[in-house]
Amino acid sequence: MQTIASILAHEIGHCIGFRHTDYMDRNYSCGGAHTNEGASNVGAILIPGTPSTADANSWMLSCINSGGNRPFNVNDVIALNYLYK
Ligand SMILES: [Zn+2]
């Protein structure tokens, strides 16, 4: 159940403007080959105070394992507060 909640929170994250925190290399959370999502058609804006590299346990990582749980990490909270507080 926690995995479903994590996925729903992740998808809502996209709806409110967040990209994957490992967009520069999906291999970080998904495994497999190095895959850079690139700028896409929306660009990628680094939020001040958050890392420019893949962020361990972020709720916006590309992939999650079955049974995984991803509540907001410290950097996720910084990003949410930056955009919506
Ligand atoms: Zn996603």
PDB file of the backbone (N, CA, C, O) and the ligand in Angstrom, with CONECT records:
HET     ZN  A 101       1
ATOM      1  N   MET A   1       0.817  -1.209   0.000  1.00  0.00           N
ATOM      2  CA  MET A   1       0.000   0.000   0.000  1.00  0.00           C
ATOM      3  C   MET A   1       0.857   1.268   0.000  1.00  0.00           C
ATOM      4  O   MET A   1       0.523   2.258  -0.651  1.00  0.00           O
ATOM      5  N   GLN A   2       1.973   1.220   0.745  1.00  0.00           N
ATOM      6  CA  GLN A   2       2.840   2.402   0.784  1.00  0.00           C
ATOM      7  C   GLN A   2       3.430   2.693  -0.590  1.00  0.00           C
ATOM      8  O   GLN A   2       3.723   3.843  -0.915  1.00  0.00           O
ATOM      9  N   THR A   3       3.603   1.642  -1.400  1.00  0.00           N
ATOM     10  CA  THR A   3       4.129   1.859  -2.749  1.00  0.00           C
ATOM     11  C   THR A   3       3.108   2.600  -3.603  1.00  0.00           C
ATOM     12  O   THR A   3       3.465   3.515  -4.345  1.00  0.00           O
ATOM     13  N   ILE A   4       1.846   2.213  -3.502  1.00  0.00           N
ATOM     14  CA  ILE A   4       0.791   2.893  -4.264  1.00  0.00           C
ATOM     15  C   ILE A   4       0.720   4.359  -3.840  1.00  0.00           C
ATOM     16  O   ILE A   4       0.598   5.244  -4.687  1.00  0.00           O
ATOM     17  N   ALA A   5       0.796   4.613  -2.555  1.00  0.00           N
ATOM     18  CA  ALA A   5       0.774   6.001  -2.067  1.00  0.00           C
ATOM     19  C   ALA A   5       1.972   6.776  -2.601  1.00  0.00           C
ATOM     20  O   ALA A   5       1.846   7.941  -2.976  1.00  0.00           O
ATOM     21  N   SER A   6       3.130   6.130  -2.634  1.00  0.00           N
ATOM     22  CA  SER A   6       4.332   6.792  -3.142  1.00  0.00           C
ATOM     23  C   SER A   6       4.192   7.118  -4.623  1.00  0.00           C
ATOM     24  O   SER A   6       4.596   8.190  -5.071  1.00  0.00           O
ATOM     25  N   ILE A   7       3.614   6.181  -5.385  1.00  0.00           N
ATOM     26  CA  ILE A   7       3.435   6.410  -6.828  1.00  0.00           C
ATOM     27  C   ILE A   7       2.418   7.528  -7.067  1.00  0.00           C
ATOM     28  O   ILE A   7       2.629   8.390  -7.921  1.00  0.00           O
ATOM     29  N   LEU A   8       1.330   7.512  -6.322  1.00  0.00           N
ATOM     30  CA  LEU A   8       0.329   8.576  -6.487  1.00  0.00           C
ATOM     31  C   LEU A   8       0.922   9.938  -6.140  1.00  0.00           C
ATOM     32  O   LEU A   8       0.680  10.919  -6.843  1.00  0.00           O
ATOM     33  N   ALA A   9       1.693   9.999  -5.066  1.00  0.00           N
ATOM     34  CA  ALA A   9       2.334  11.266  -4.695  1.00  0.00           C
ATOM     35  C   ALA A   9       3.289  11.707  -5.798  1.00  0.00           C
ATOM     36  O   ALA A   9       3.362  12.891  -6.126  1.00  0.00           O
ATOM     37  N   HIS A  10       4.025  10.747  -6.371  1.00  0.00           N
ATOM     38  CA  HIS A  10       4.959  11.033  -7.469  1.00  0.00           C
ATOM     39  C   HIS A  10       4.220  11.622  -8.673  1.00  0.00           C
ATOM     40  O   HIS A  10       4.636  12.634  -9.237  1.00  0.00           O
ATOM     41  N   GLU A  11       3.113  10.970  -9.055  1.00  0.00           N
ATOM     42  CA  GLU A  11       2.374  11.451 -10.229  1.00  0.00           C
ATOM     43  C   GLU A  11       1.766  12.833  -9.970  1.00  0.00           C
ATOM     44  O   GLU A  11       1.722  13.670 -10.872  1.00  0.00           O
ATOM     45  N   ILE A  12       1.310  13.068  -8.770  1.00  0.00           N
ATOM     46  CA  ILE A  12       0.819  14.406  -8.415  1.00  0.00           C
ATOM     47  C   ILE A  12       1.983  15.399  -8.493  1.00  0.00           C
ATOM     48  O   ILE A  12       1.803  16.549  -8.894  1.00  0.00           O
ATOM     49  N   GLY A  13       3.177  14.942  -8.105  1.00  0.00           N
ATOM     50  CA  GLY A  13       4.369  15.784  -8.215  1.00  0.00           C
ATOM     51  C   GLY A  13       4.581  16.274  -9.643  1.00  0.00           C
ATOM     52  O   GLY A  13       4.925  17.435  -9.864  1.00  0.00           O
ATOM     53  N   HIS A  14       4.371  15.372 -10.623  1.00  0.00           N
ATOM     54  CA  HIS A  14       4.474  15.808 -12.027  1.00  0.00           C
ATOM     55  C   HIS A  14       3.402  16.852 -12.337  1.00  0.00           C
ATOM     56  O   HIS A  14       3.665  17.845 -13.016  1.00  0.00           O
ATOM     57  N   CYS A  15       2.203  16.616 -11.834  1.00  0.00           N
ATOM     58  CA  CYS A  15       1.090  17.537 -12.120  1.00  0.00           C
ATOM     59  C   CYS A  15       1.359  18.942 -11.586  1.00  0.00           C
ATOM     60  O   CYS A  15       0.859  19.922 -12.138  1.00  0.00           O
ATOM     61  N   ILE A  16       2.142  19.042 -10.520  1.00  0.00           N
ATOM     62  CA  ILE A  16       2.414  20.359  -9.938  1.00  0.00           C
ATOM     63  C   ILE A  16       3.793  20.885 -10.329  1.00  0.00           C
ATOM     64  O   ILE A  16       4.289  21.843  -9.736  1.00  0.00           O
ATOM     65  N   GLY A  17       4.408  20.255 -11.329  1.00  0.00           N
ATOM     66  CA  GLY A  17       5.582  20.853 -11.937  1.00  0.00           C
ATOM     67  C   GLY A  17       6.929  20.215 -11.701  1.00  0.00           C
ATOM     68  O   GLY A  17       7.942  20.750 -12.154  1.00  0.00           O
ATOM     69  N   PHE A  18       6.981  19.106 -11.020  1.00  0.00           N
ATOM     70  CA  PHE A  18       8.280  18.500 -10.724  1.00  0.00           C
ATOM     71  C   PHE A  18       8.666  17.467 -11.763  1.00  0.00           C
ATOM     72  O   PHE A  18       7.842  16.674 -12.221  1.00  0.00           O
ATOM     73  N   ARG A  19       9.954  17.497 -12.128  1.00  0.00           N
ATOM     74  CA  ARG A  19      10.518  16.461 -12.989  1.00  0.00           C
ATOM     75  C   ARG A  19      11.181  15.409 -12.122  1.00  0.00           C
ATOM     76  O   ARG A  19      11.210  15.520 -10.897  1.00  0.00           O
ATOM     77  N   HIS A  20      11.721  14.372 -12.782  1.00  0.00           N
ATOM     78  CA  HIS A  20      12.420  13.323 -12.042  1.00  0.00           C
ATOM     79  C   HIS A  20      13.715  13.859 -11.454  1.00  0.00           C
ATOM     80  O   HIS A  20      14.459  14.562 -12.138  1.00  0.00           O
ATOM     81  N   THR A  21      13.991  13.542 -10.213  1.00  0.00           N
ATOM     82  CA  THR A  21      15.223  13.996  -9.570  1.00  0.00           C
ATOM     83  C   THR A  21      16.436  13.226 -10.082  1.00  0.00           C
ATOM     84  O   THR A  21      17.570  13.552  -9.729  1.00  0.00           O
ATOM     85  N   ASP A  22      16.209  12.216 -10.903  1.00  0.00           N
ATOM     86  CA  ASP A  22      17.315  11.536 -11.588  1.00  0.00           C
ATOM     87  C   ASP A  22      17.131  11.628 -13.102  1.00  0.00           C
ATOM     88  O   ASP A  22      17.522  10.721 -13.837  1.00  0.00           O
ATOM     89  N   TYR A  23      16.524  12.750 -13.571  1.00  0.00           N
ATOM     90  CA  TYR A  23      16.271  12.885 -15.013  1.00  0.00           C
ATOM     91  C   TYR A  23      17.561  12.808 -15.824  1.00  0.00           C
ATOM     92  O   TYR A  23      17.542  12.399 -16.985  1.00  0.00           O
ATOM     93  N   MET A  24      18.701  13.207 -15.206  1.00  0.00           N
ATOM     94  CA  MET A  24      19.980  13.208 -15.934  1.00  0.00           C
ATOM     95  C   MET A  24      20.539  11.797 -16.111  1.00  0.00           C
ATOM     96  O   MET A  24      21.445  11.584 -16.916  1.00  0.00           O
ATOM     97  N   ASP A  25      20.003  10.838 -15.363  1.00  0.00           N
ATOM     98  CA  ASP A  25      20.403   9.437 -15.532  1.00  0.00           C
ATOM     99  C   ASP A  25      19.404   8.538 -14.813  1.00  0.00           C
ATOM    100  O   ASP A  25      19.544   8.268 -13.620  1.00  0.00           O
ATOM    101  N   ARG A  26      18.409   8.084 -15.540  1.00  0.00           N
ATOM    102  CA  ARG A  26      17.368   7.228 -14.950  1.00  0.00           C
ATOM    103  C   ARG A  26      17.928   5.913 -14.419  1.00  0.00           C
ATOM    104  O   ARG A  26      17.276   5.234 -13.626  1.00  0.00           O
ATOM    105  N   ASN A  27      19.118   5.558 -14.849  1.00  0.00           N
ATOM    106  CA  ASN A  27      19.772   4.351 -14.358  1.00  0.00           C
ATOM    107  C   ASN A  27      19.856   4.379 -12.837  1.00  0.00           C
ATOM    108  O   ASN A  27      19.875   3.326 -12.200  1.00  0.00           O
ATOM    109  N   TYR A  28      19.908   5.566 -12.248  1.00  0.00           N
ATOM    110  CA  TYR A  28      20.041   5.698 -10.799  1.00  0.00           C
ATOM    111  C   TYR A  28      18.935   4.960 -10.055  1.00  0.00           C
ATOM    112  O   TYR A  28      19.210   4.260  -9.081  1.00  0.00           O
ATOM    113  N   SER A  29      17.697   5.105 -10.494  1.00  0.00           N
ATOM    114  CA  SER A  29      16.598   4.422  -9.802  1.00  0.00           C
ATOM    115  C   SER A  29      16.008   3.264 -10.595  1.00  0.00           C
ATOM    116  O   SER A  29      15.366   2.386 -10.018  1.00  0.00           O
ATOM    117  N   CYS A  30      16.214   3.250 -11.907  1.00  0.00           N
ATOM    118  CA  CYS A  30      15.589   2.220 -12.747  1.00  0.00           C
ATOM    119  C   CYS A  30      16.531   1.082 -13.095  1.00  0.00           C
ATOM    120  O   CYS A  30      16.078  -0.001 -13.463  1.00  0.00           O
ATOM    121  N   GLY A  31      17.850   1.310 -12.984  1.00  0.00           N
ATOM    122  CA  GLY A  31      18.806   0.315 -13.443  1.00  0.00           C
ATOM    123  C   GLY A  31      18.926   0.362 -14.955  1.00  0.00           C
ATOM    124  O   GLY A  31      18.330   1.219 -15.609  1.00  0.00           O
ATOM    125  N   GLY A  32      19.692  -0.555 -15.502  1.00  0.00           N
ATOM    126  CA  GLY A  32      19.869  -0.627 -16.953  1.00  0.00           C
ATOM    127  C   GLY A  32      20.856   0.401 -17.452  1.00  0.00           C
ATOM    128  O   GLY A  32      21.741   0.843 -16.718  1.00  0.00           O
ATOM    129  N   ALA A  33      20.697   0.777 -18.706  1.00  0.00           N
ATOM    130  CA  ALA A  33      21.648   1.674 -19.354  1.00  0.00           C
ATOM    131  C   ALA A  33      21.464   3.119 -18.890  1.00  0.00           C
ATOM    132  O   ALA A  33      20.391   3.511 -18.432  1.00  0.00           O
ATOM    133  N   HIS A  34      22.534   3.897 -19.020  1.00  0.00           N
ATOM    134  CA  HIS A  34      22.471   5.330 -18.751  1.00  0.00           C
ATOM    135  C   HIS A  34      21.419   5.947 -19.673  1.00  0.00           C
ATOM    136  O   HIS A  34      21.505   5.811 -20.893  1.00  0.00           O
ATOM    137  N   THR A  35      20.437   6.618 -19.099  1.00  0.00           N
ATOM    138  CA  THR A  35      19.385   7.251 -19.898  1.00  0.00           C
ATOM    139  C   THR A  35      19.145   8.651 -19.366  1.00  0.00           C
ATOM    140  O   THR A  35      18.663   8.830 -18.247  1.00  0.00           O
ATOM    141  N   ASN A  36      19.483   9.636 -20.174  1.00  0.00           N
ATOM    142  CA  ASN A  36      19.258  11.030 -19.803  1.00  0.00           C
ATOM    143  C   ASN A  36      17.954  11.501 -20.436  1.00  0.00           C
ATOM    144  O   ASN A  36      17.817  11.475 -21.659  1.00  0.00           O
ATOM    145  N   GLU A  37      16.998  11.929 -19.621  1.00  0.00           N
ATOM    146  CA  GLU A  37      15.719  12.409 -20.164  1.00  0.00           C
ATOM    147  C   GLU A  37      15.895  13.734 -20.897  1.00  0.00           C
ATOM    148  O   GLU A  37      15.018  14.133 -21.663  1.00  0.00           O
ATOM    149  N   GLY A  38      17.013  14.422 -20.676  1.00  0.00           N
ATOM    150  CA  GLY A  38      17.286  15.676 -21.352  1.00  0.00           C
ATOM    151  C   GLY A  38      16.381  16.796 -20.888  1.00  0.00           C
ATOM    152  O   GLY A  38      15.729  16.710 -19.848  1.00  0.00           O
ATOM    153  N   ALA A  39      16.357  17.841 -21.680  1.00  0.00           N
ATOM    154  CA  ALA A  39      15.580  19.024 -21.307  1.00  0.00           C
ATOM    155  C   ALA A  39      14.088  18.832 -21.547  1.00  0.00           C
ATOM    156  O   ALA A  39      13.272  19.603 -21.042  1.00  0.00           O
ATOM    157  N   SER A  40      13.725  17.798 -22.323  1.00  0.00           N
ATOM    158  CA  SER A  40      12.335  17.580 -22.701  1.00  0.00           C
ATOM    159  C   SER A  40      11.795  18.846 -23.363  1.00  0.00           C
ATOM    160  O   SER A  40      12.579  19.639 -23.886  1.00  0.00           O
ATOM    161  N   ASN A  41      10.508  19.051 -23.356  1.00  0.00           N
ATOM    162  CA  ASN A  41       9.953  20.276 -23.949  1.00  0.00           C
ATOM    163  C   ASN A  41       9.610  21.298 -22.876  1.00  0.00           C
ATOM    164  O   ASN A  41       9.020  22.338 -23.166  1.00  0.00           O
ATOM    165  N   VAL A  42       9.982  20.999 -21.632  1.00  0.00           N
ATOM    166  CA  VAL A  42       9.669  21.905 -20.535  1.00  0.00           C
ATOM    167  C   VAL A  42      10.911  22.439 -19.839  1.00  0.00           C
ATOM    168  O   VAL A  42      10.817  23.299 -18.963  1.00  0.00           O
ATOM    169  N   GLY A  43      12.094  21.920 -20.235  1.00  0.00           N
ATOM    170  CA  GLY A  43      13.319  22.360 -19.597  1.00  0.00           C
ATOM    171  C   GLY A  43      13.521  21.691 -18.257  1.00  0.00           C
ATOM    172  O   GLY A  43      12.748  20.824 -17.850  1.00  0.00           O
ATOM    173  N   ALA A  44      14.555  22.102 -17.590  1.00  0.00           N
ATOM    174  CA  ALA A  44      14.863  21.571 -16.266  1.00  0.00           C
ATOM    175  C   ALA A  44      15.458  22.711 -15.456  1.00  0.00           C
ATOM    176  O   ALA A  44      16.523  23.222 -15.803  1.00  0.00           O
ATOM    177  N   ILE A  45      14.805  23.109 -14.409  1.00  0.00           N
ATOM    178  CA  ILE A  45      15.247  24.227 -13.592  1.00  0.00           C
ATOM    179  C   ILE A  45      15.644  23.702 -12.222  1.00  0.00           C
ATOM    180  O   ILE A  45      14.829  23.122 -11.505  1.00  0.00           O
ATOM    181  N   LEU A  46      16.902  23.911 -11.869  1.00  0.00           N
ATOM    182  CA  LEU A  46      17.376  23.464 -10.565  1.00  0.00           C
ATOM    183  C   LEU A  46      16.833  24.384  -9.481  1.00  0.00           C
ATOM    184  O   LEU A  46      17.005  25.601  -9.549  1.00  0.00           O
ATOM    185  N   ILE A  47      16.191  23.814  -8.503  1.00  0.00           N
ATOM    186  CA  ILE A  47      15.658  24.590  -7.386  1.00  0.00           C
ATOM    187  C   ILE A  47      16.797  24.847  -6.404  1.00  0.00           C
ATOM    188  O   ILE A  47      17.456  23.906  -5.962  1.00  0.00           O
ATOM    189  N   PRO A  48      17.035  26.123  -6.055  1.00  0.00           N
ATOM    190  CA  PRO A  48      18.130  26.450  -5.139  1.00  0.00           C
ATOM    191  C   PRO A  48      18.056  25.624  -3.849  1.00  0.00           C
ATOM    192  O   PRO A  48      16.991  25.472  -3.251  1.00  0.00           O
ATOM    193  N   GLY A  49      19.194  25.105  -3.443  1.00  0.00           N
ATOM    194  CA  GLY A  49      19.267  24.334  -2.213  1.00  0.00           C
ATOM    195  C   GLY A  49      19.048  22.843  -2.404  1.00  0.00           C
ATOM    196  O   GLY A  49      19.129  22.072  -1.449  1.00  0.00           O
ATOM    197  N   THR A  50      18.770  22.434  -3.646  1.00  0.00           N
ATOM    198  CA  THR A  50      18.589  21.010  -3.919  1.00  0.00           C
ATOM    199  C   THR A  50      19.749  20.522  -4.777  1.00  0.00           C
ATOM    200  O   THR A  50      20.366  21.319  -5.483  1.00  0.00           O
ATOM    201  N   PRO A  51      20.061  19.222  -4.729  1.00  0.00           N
ATOM    202  CA  PRO A  51      21.224  18.713  -5.458  1.00  0.00           C
ATOM    203  C   PRO A  51      21.009  18.701  -6.969  1.00  0.00           C
ATOM    204  O   PRO A  51      19.880  18.570  -7.442  1.00  0.00           O
ATOM    205  N   SER A  52      22.099  18.840  -7.722  1.00  0.00           N
ATOM    206  CA  SER A  52      22.031  18.794  -9.184  1.00  0.00           C
ATOM    207  C   SER A  52      22.298  17.390  -9.707  1.00  0.00           C
ATOM    208  O   SER A  52      22.351  17.166 -10.917  1.00  0.00           O
ATOM    209  N   THR A  53      22.461  16.467  -8.804  1.00  0.00           N
ATOM    210  CA  THR A  53      22.662  15.065  -9.158  1.00  0.00           C
ATOM    211  C   THR A  53      21.488  14.262  -8.617  1.00  0.00           C
ATOM    212  O   THR A  53      20.668  14.789  -7.866  1.00  0.00           O
ATOM    213  N   ALA A  54      21.402  12.992  -8.992  1.00  0.00           N
ATOM    214  CA  ALA A  54      20.316  12.143  -8.510  1.00  0.00           C
ATOM    215  C   ALA A  54      20.247  12.201  -6.985  1.00  0.00           C
ATOM    216  O   ALA A  54      21.271  12.195  -6.301  1.00  0.00           O
ATOM    217  N   ASP A  55      19.024  12.257  -6.471  1.00  0.00           N
ATOM    218  CA  ASP A  55      18.808  12.493  -5.050  1.00  0.00           C
ATOM    219  C   ASP A  55      18.243  11.233  -4.383  1.00  0.00           C
ATOM    220  O   ASP A  55      17.097  10.852  -4.623  1.00  0.00           O
ATOM    221  N   ALA A  56      19.051  10.603  -3.556  1.00  0.00           N
ATOM    222  CA  ALA A  56      18.650   9.351  -2.915  1.00  0.00           C
ATOM    223  C   ALA A  56      17.325   9.490  -2.186  1.00  0.00           C
ATOM    224  O   ALA A  56      17.126  10.426  -1.411  1.00  0.00           O
ATOM    225  N   ASN A  57      16.422   8.556  -2.439  1.00  0.00           N
ATOM    226  CA  ASN A  57      15.127   8.451  -1.754  1.00  0.00           C
ATOM    227  C   ASN A  57      14.145   9.572  -2.055  1.00  0.00           C
ATOM    228  O   ASN A  57      13.113   9.678  -1.392  1.00  0.00           O
ATOM    229  N   SER A  58      14.443  10.407  -3.039  1.00  0.00           N
ATOM    230  CA  SER A  58      13.486  11.450  -3.407  1.00  0.00           C
ATOM    231  C   SER A  58      12.191  10.841  -3.917  1.00  0.00           C
ATOM    232  O   SER A  58      12.195   9.791  -4.559  1.00  0.00           O
ATOM    233  N   TRP A  59      11.084  11.512  -3.623  1.00  0.00           N
ATOM    234  CA  TRP A  59       9.798  11.019  -4.104  1.00  0.00           C
ATOM    235  C   TRP A  59       9.640  11.202  -5.607  1.00  0.00           C
ATOM    236  O   TRP A  59       8.710  10.659  -6.203  1.00  0.00           O
ATOM    237  N   MET A  60      10.545  11.965  -6.227  1.00  0.00           N
ATOM    238  CA  MET A  60      10.465  12.178  -7.674  1.00  0.00           C
ATOM    239  C   MET A  60      11.523  11.394  -8.457  1.00  0.00           C
ATOM    240  O   MET A  60      11.778  11.715  -9.617  1.00  0.00           O
ATOM    241  N   LEU A  61      12.142  10.380  -7.856  1.00  0.00           N
ATOM    242  CA  LEU A  61      12.997   9.484  -8.636  1.00  0.00           C
ATOM    243  C   LEU A  61      12.137   8.760  -9.671  1.00  0.00           C
ATOM    244  O   LEU A  61      10.942   8.558  -9.455  1.00  0.00           O
ATOM    245  N   SER A  62      12.733   8.376 -10.780  1.00  0.00           N
ATOM    246  CA  SER A  62      11.983   7.809 -11.908  1.00  0.00           C
ATOM    247  C   SER A  62      11.280   6.497 -11.581  1.00  0.00           C
ATOM    248  O   SER A  62      10.120   6.312 -11.949  1.00  0.00           O
ATOM    249  N   CYS A  63      11.957   5.595 -10.905  1.00  0.00           N
ATOM    250  CA  CYS A  63      11.411   4.255 -10.674  1.00  0.00           C
ATOM    251  C   CYS A  63      11.399   3.927  -9.185  1.00  0.00           C
ATOM    252  O   CYS A  63      12.199   4.448  -8.407  1.00  0.00           O
ATOM    253  N   ILE A  64      10.470   3.051  -8.811  1.00  0.00           N
ATOM    254  CA  ILE A  64      10.387   2.587  -7.431  1.00  0.00           C
ATOM    255  C   ILE A  64      10.179   1.078  -7.469  1.00  0.00           C
ATOM    256  O   ILE A  64       9.465   0.565  -8.332  1.00  0.00           O
ATOM    257  N   ASN A  65      10.796   0.380  -6.544  1.00  0.00           N
ATOM    258  CA  ASN A  65      10.647  -1.071  -6.484  1.00  0.00           C
ATOM    259  C   ASN A  65       9.331  -1.448  -5.835  1.00  0.00           C
ATOM    260  O   ASN A  65       8.778  -0.684  -5.045  1.00  0.00           O
ATOM    261  N   SER A  66       8.829  -2.633  -6.171  1.00  0.00           N
ATOM    262  CA  SER A  66       7.644  -3.152  -5.514  1.00  0.00           C
ATOM    263  C   SER A  66       7.901  -3.206  -4.005  1.00  0.00           C
ATOM    264  O   SER A  66       8.927  -3.724  -3.564  1.00  0.00           O
ATOM    265  N   GLY A  67       6.986  -2.681  -3.235  1.00  0.00           N
ATOM    266  CA  GLY A  67       7.158  -2.644  -1.785  1.00  0.00           C
ATOM    267  C   GLY A  67       7.903  -1.413  -1.312  1.00  0.00           C
ATOM    268  O   GLY A  67       8.058  -1.206  -0.108  1.00  0.00           O
ATOM    269  N   GLY A  68       8.367  -0.588  -2.246  1.00  0.00           N
ATOM    270  CA  GLY A  68       9.129   0.612  -1.891  1.00  0.00           C
ATOM    271  C   GLY A  68       8.250   1.679  -1.254  1.00  0.00           C
ATOM    272  O   GLY A  68       7.035   1.704  -1.451  1.00  0.00           O
ATOM    273  N   ASN A  69       8.875   2.543  -0.501  1.00  0.00           N
ATOM    274  CA  ASN A  69       8.172   3.651   0.149  1.00  0.00           C
ATOM    275  C   ASN A  69       9.035   4.894   0.013  1.00  0.00           C
ATOM    276  O   ASN A  69      10.213   4.866   0.369  1.00  0.00           O
ATOM    277  N   ARG A  70       8.469   5.988  -0.495  1.00  0.00           N
ATOM    278  CA  ARG A  70       9.244   7.206  -0.683  1.00  0.00           C
ATOM    279  C   ARG A  70       8.513   8.419  -0.130  1.00  0.00           C
ATOM    280  O   ARG A  70       7.932   9.191  -0.892  1.00  0.00           O
ATOM    281  N   PRO A  71       8.535   8.593   1.164  1.00  0.00           N
ATOM    282  CA  PRO A  71       8.029   9.854   1.704  1.00  0.00           C
ATOM    283  C   PRO A  71       8.992  10.972   1.288  1.00  0.00           C
ATOM    284  O   PRO A  71      10.095  10.688   0.821  1.00  0.00           O
ATOM    285  N   PHE A  72       8.594  12.220   1.450  1.00  0.00           N
ATOM    286  CA  PHE A  72       9.449  13.341   1.054  1.00  0.00           C
ATOM    287  C   PHE A  72      10.764  13.299   1.832  1.00  0.00           C
ATOM    288  O   PHE A  72      10.763  13.150   3.054  1.00  0.00           O
ATOM    289  N   ASN A  73      11.887  13.432   1.116  1.00  0.00           N
ATOM    290  CA  ASN A  73      13.159  13.568   1.824  1.00  0.00           C
ATOM    291  C   ASN A  73      13.407  15.060   2.100  1.00  0.00           C
ATOM    292  O   ASN A  73      12.582  15.904   1.751  1.00  0.00           O
ATOM    293  N   VAL A  74      14.520  15.369   2.714  1.00  0.00           N
ATOM    294  CA  VAL A  74      14.823  16.753   3.102  1.00  0.00           C
ATOM    295  C   VAL A  74      14.815  17.677   1.888  1.00  0.00           C
ATOM    296  O   VAL A  74      14.268  18.779   1.949  1.00  0.00           O
ATOM    297  N   ASN A  75      15.417  17.237   0.791  1.00  0.00           N
ATOM    298  CA  ASN A  75      15.476  18.075  -0.408  1.00  0.00           C
ATOM    299  C   ASN A  75      14.119  18.231  -1.079  1.00  0.00           C
ATOM    300  O   ASN A  75      13.828  19.273  -1.667  1.00  0.00           O
ATOM    301  N   ASP A  76      13.286  17.192  -0.990  1.00  0.00           N
ATOM    302  CA  ASP A  76      11.926  17.300  -1.513  1.00  0.00           C
ATOM    303  C   ASP A  76      11.169  18.410  -0.769  1.00  0.00           C
ATOM    304  O   ASP A  76      10.441  19.192  -1.381  1.00  0.00           O
ATOM    305  N   VAL A  77      11.345  18.466   0.522  1.00  0.00           N
ATOM    306  CA  VAL A  77      10.674  19.488   1.334  1.00  0.00           C
ATOM    307  C   VAL A  77      11.178  20.881   0.956  1.00  0.00           C
ATOM    308  O   VAL A  77      10.396  21.829   0.875  1.00  0.00           O
ATOM    309  N   ILE A  78      12.501  21.002   0.722  1.00  0.00           N
ATOM    310  CA  ILE A  78      13.060  22.289   0.275  1.00  0.00           C
ATOM    311  C   ILE A  78      12.408  22.705  -1.046  1.00  0.00           C
ATOM    312  O   ILE A  78      12.018  23.861  -1.217  1.00  0.00           O
ATOM    313  N   ALA A  79      12.293  21.748  -1.982  1.00  0.00           N
ATOM    314  CA  ALA A  79      11.719  22.052  -3.297  1.00  0.00           C
ATOM    315  C   ALA A  79      10.249  22.437  -3.179  1.00  0.00           C
ATOM    316  O   ALA A  79       9.810  23.403  -3.803  1.00  0.00           O
ATOM    317  N   LEU A  80       9.497  21.698  -2.395  1.00  0.00           N
ATOM    318  CA  LEU A  80       8.065  21.994  -2.229  1.00  0.00           C
ATOM    319  C   LEU A  80       7.874  23.365  -1.585  1.00  0.00           C
ATOM    320  O   LEU A  80       7.023  24.146  -2.010  1.00  0.00           O
ATOM    321  N   ASN A  81       8.663  23.647  -0.571  1.00  0.00           N
ATOM    322  CA  ASN A  81       8.557  24.952   0.083  1.00  0.00           C
ATOM    323  C   ASN A  81       8.963  26.071  -0.863  1.00  0.00           C
ATOM    324  O   ASN A  81       8.365  27.147  -0.838  1.00  0.00           O
ATOM    325  N   TYR A  82       9.970  25.833  -1.695  1.00  0.00           N
ATOM    326  CA  TYR A  82      10.432  26.868  -2.629  1.00  0.00           C
ATOM    327  C   TYR A  82       9.325  27.248  -3.612  1.00  0.00           C
ATOM    328  O   TYR A  82       9.131  28.424  -3.919  1.00  0.00           O
ATOM    329  N   LEU A  83       8.616  26.255  -4.092  1.00  0.00           N
ATOM    330  CA  LEU A  83       7.601  26.521  -5.107  1.00  0.00           C
ATOM    331  C   LEU A  83       6.232  26.895  -4.544  1.00  0.00           C
ATOM    332  O   LEU A  83       5.497  27.663  -5.164  1.00  0.00           O
ATOM    333  N   TYR A  84       5.890  26.368  -3.392  1.00  0.00           N
ATOM    334  CA  TYR A  84       4.490  26.491  -2.948  1.00  0.00           C
ATOM    335  C   TYR A  84       4.271  27.088  -1.573  1.00  0.00           C
ATOM    336  O   TYR A  84       3.124  27.211  -1.143  1.00  0.00           O
ATOM    337  N   LYS A  85       5.304  27.455  -0.882  1.00  0.00           N
ATOM    338  CA  LYS A  85       5.076  28.005   0.454  1.00  0.00           C
ATOM    339  C   LYS A  85       4.770  29.489   0.367  1.00  0.00           C
ATOM    340  O   LYS A  85       4.547  30.135   1.391  1.00  0.00           O
TER     341      LYS A  85
HETATM  342 ZN    ZN A 101       7.604  10.164 -12.990  1.00  0.00          ZN2+
END
